[in-house]
């Protein structure tokens, strides 16, 4: 893990204005004025919102099952780390401990944050990600800039990729069960054909 860890806080969760069914999760640098917007799916947004609002669903959600499974096998979650940004896609790791051994689980940031909230752990990223995807806010234009940056984050660079690169991203999205992203990539490919 990087030495330049930056602690993040959840600042907001709102429906995306340009992508139907998507939501903007805005993370803020703890004690700073930089923001990191991440576009997430509806189900992950619901899982995050339910935990933030401390709503108890009638039946456990997937992230609740992860927590119950972890507790039953004496695995604790220590932190969530948004580790990489590749071609407009964020990657995260869930840092866990079992019998004194630390290990990491790769995750989408939305799932990692939904799980992290259930374990009441801290969220981190690194300077590279904040430099590349973060925005600096001033009080005067804070809301306007957040909305512009959310729209910028929503406009991924998939239209600029070659068909072979899109096919690779499509397969990767399907492997990770990110069906919303797969559908967007499929739509771009269909427009080309």
Helices and strands as residue ranges (DSSP letters): E 5-15, E 22-29, E 34-41, H 42-52, H 62-72, E 75-86, E 89-98, E 101-107, H 109-119, E 122-126, H 127-133, E 135-136, H 142-154, G 157-160, H 163-175, H 179-192
